[in-house]
Amino acid sequence: MFTQIYYNVRMALRSTGVVIWCFAFPLIMATIFMTMFSGMQSNQSTHTIALGVVEDASWREATGLRTMLEGLTRADEGADGVPLLALIGYADRDAAEAAVLDGAVDAALMVDGDGAPSLIVSPADAGSTDQAIIQTVLDRYLQGEELAGSLAKQDPAALADPAARAALAQNLSGDEASTAELSVLREPPSELSRFYYALLGYACIMCSTVAQTLIDRTRIAATPEGTRRQAGALPPGRQLAAALVASWLIVMASMMLAVAYFYFVAGVSFGGRLWLTPVACGVCALVSCSLGAFVGSLPGVRPGVKDALITIATLALSLPAGLFGTPALGLANWLSQHAPIVQLLNPAVQASEAMLALTFFDSLKPFATACGALLVIAAALGAGAYIFMRRQRYARA
């Protein structure tokens, strides 16, 4: 049987399709991701943020806010001599909203009758970096206003001293008046990691073609080679076991190669738990072999049709994992919120979730949950393959 495993591995690795799709393709896609993301990062530079302002009576009465923002329009306030803000005035809210929607400004500011500022942003780019910077500036101003107001209520004479006012202004403008950001995750959330991990889920499904091909080569009437093997001395059960073990070894090697490439070349940290990635890869390889065995055991289906079924399954299952860009990530998030059972039964999603759990969660419980879901999926597919194979054997008995 060990000799049969050895020859199955050699036979599979001689296939150009296996080498390309199982070993080369994940590395090629990871390289494309790195090129795209590095290009995005290299385009980030210091620039002036265009901020629209509704110049009505409330804006003119907000002396403190107006003075602060006008101060940020001077070049000495920005990095490398570039001012942080450029204020663009508008007569009313409608004009400011139109400018935001047209992309003329990054955001627009208006002040209500109580002097409270509010931002107008476009739904198309809500949450952008420039808007976050503006929000931080406004939060800093509101913190200072609240602190000064509280101090004036508690000790009205405190702000009468010019030295006290200068000290308060210095404290509010320095690092002492900052807030600390706390994270409940091991690493800050990143969409880049989701792309890499979704690629592992894609490879998990695509590699099922290895098991499907090897199983076809052990079954009567599936391929001429399978018919000849059934006439050999090795029992069919051992031939099937040898095919599954060989396919598991190949898929495991493929996924571990991808993980090593992600870690050493792409800089994916896996949350400092690289030592646990073989566990996830082993479970993913088991699901891949089970899916290949299930498709390979389908009665009355030609090998070419089975290859097409695996390709369709790969694309369909990888889409909810978030592999194909930002729209796919949006679909994955929507399904996770509204149809979690669909995501739970998707092996590509669970393969990605296992790696995400290693990266972002202190507890290993989410990782164990994802691995458990993969084991259940593998068991279900393996049971289906066993039933189909038994029926075919009885039909020919």
Helices and strands as residue ranges (DSSP letters): H 2-13, H 16-18, I 19-24, H 25-42, E 49-54, H 57-61, H 63-71, G 75-77, G 79-81, E 85-90, H 93-102, E 107-111, E 117-120, G 123-125, H 129-154, G 158-160, H 162-173, G 175-177, H 191-206, H 208-216, H 224-230, H 236-261, I 262-266, G 270-272, G 274-276, H 277-296, H 303-318, G 319-321, H 325-338, H 340-344, H 347-360, H 365-396
